[in-house]
Amino acid sequence: MSQSPALENNLTFYILGFVFVLIGIAFFLIPLLARSGALSGLKIPWIILYVYHSDGFYFATSPLLVIISLASLLLAFLRR
């Protein structure tokens, strides 16, 4: 028995949402781990994780995800 296309699209949407929730949790935890020093021994490339800290302020981001997001926004804008 095959699934309907609407159900397959919903399943893809749910999986994508779950992945985004996991990424959000990771971006919440990464600055906390960086502040505690747990990430100091890891050799994570700067393109994957960039942590900025100054006077007790910690900011963590992924330049790779920013580039992918900007490219997808540009592609969506150009397709209109």
Secondary structure, 3 states (H helix, E strand, C coil): CCCCHHHHHHHHHHHHHHHHHHHHHHHHHHHHHHHHCCCCCCCCCCCCCEEEEECCEEEEECHHHHHHHHHHHHHHHHHC
